[in-house]
Amino acid sequence: MMKKTKAQAKTDRLIAKYGGFFAFNNKQLTEGYDKITKSGHVVKGDKVKHLSHGLHVPSKNVNAFIKEL
């Protein structure tokens, strides 16, 4: 297994901090949304935004996520 770079570790931390998840189909989108709902990052009905390469972040957190990248 390859060691993570500082950039990869930072990105992973930010994804977790802001409730991001990866989804490549509707089933994964539903599962990811349910997971971040249970963790308190969103409440049912809040929107998520697809940023890139399957990464979804709660809409309310997009600006903060991008700012910290």
C-alpha positions in Angstrom: 0.0 0.0 0.0 1.3 3.4 -0.9 1.9 6.1 1.7 -0.5 9.0 1.4 1.0 12.4 0.5 0.3 15.4 2.7 -2.1 16.7 0.0 -4.0 13.4 0.0 -4.2 13.4 3.8 -5.4 17.0 3.8 -8.1 16.2 1.2 -9.3 13.2 3.1 -9.5 15.3 6.3 -11.5 18.0 4.5 -13.9 15.5 3.0 -14.6 14.1 6.4 -14.8 17.5 8.0 -17.4 18.8 5.6 -19.4 15.7 5.0 -18.2 14.8 1.6 -18.6 11.4 0.0 -18.0 9.8 -3.4 -20.9 8.4 -5.4 -20.9 7.1 -9.0 -24.5 5.9 -9.2 -27.9 6.6 -7.5 -27.5 3.8 -5.0 -24.2 5.2 -3.8 -25.6 8.7 -3.7 -28.5 7.5 -1.5 -26.1 5.6 0.8 -23.7 8.5 1.1 -26.5 11.0 1.8 -28.0 8.7 4.5 -24.5 8.4 6.1 -24.0 12.2 6.3 -27.6 12.6 7.5 -26.9 10.2 10.4 -23.6 11.9 11.1 -25.3 15.3 11.4 -23.7 17.0 8.4 -27.1 17.5 6.8 -30.7 17.2 7.7 -33.1 15.3 5.4 -33.9 17.6 2.5 -30.6 19.5 2.5 -29.0 19.5 -1.0 -25.6 18.1 -1.9 -23.4 19.4 -4.8 -21.4 17.2 -7.1 -18.0 18.9 -7.3 -15.8 16.6 -9.4 -14.8 12.9 -10.0 -17.8 11.6 -8.0 -17.2 13.9 -5.0 -20.4 15.2 -3.4 -20.4 17.8 -0.6 -23.4 19.3 1.2 -24.3 22.5 -0.6 -24.0 24.6 2.5 -20.3 23.5 2.9 -19.1 23.9 -0.6 -17.5 27.3 -0.3 -15.7 26.4 3.0 -14.5 23.1 1.5 -13.1 24.8 -1.6 -11.5 27.7 0.5 -9.6 25.2 2.6 -8.3 23.1 -0.3 
